[in-house]
Amino acid sequence: MSEYIPNPISWVAEQVELYERTNGAEGTTLRDTGLPCIIVTNMGNKSGAVRKTPLMRVVDGENYVLVASWGGAPKHPVWYYNLKADPKVEIRDIDKVQTMTVREVTDETEKNRLWEIAVQAYPPYHDYQEKTDRVIPVFIAEPA
């Protein structure tokens, strides 16, 4: 088992710790949004270490939609590269933990459909896309 390295951004590390320590009884909404989040565990593409990231909870049936928005920053978040390098993830949704496989959605019709679901779940995604020149990647996480 690889070593877990907490995120260097303190609020991210604290959110993951609270969420996991309480088995999803606390820490299940992202920062001050009041909106539900999940914890995505993946392998660092350079470090090989276990990495954990809270992301907005966006569901499509039994699948999860992962949006690599990084608040509309000009670059992709680091976890984007981790998922591209190793598509095996673990997703914690409150107290339910499951192994899943992710893939970046490249089909335009599928991506548009999932993007609409994501924006309904978290409306700022629309603003983030307007704010950046990059096309924000969308992944689908499916049961392994």
Secondary structure, DSSP 8 states (H G I E B T S, - for coil): ---B---SSHHHHHHHHHHHHTTTSS--B-TTS--BEEEEEEE-TTT--EEEEEEE--EETTEEEEE--GGG-SS--HHHHHHHH--EEEEEETTEEEEEEEEE---HHHHHHHHHHHHHH-THHHHHHHH-SS---EEEEEE-
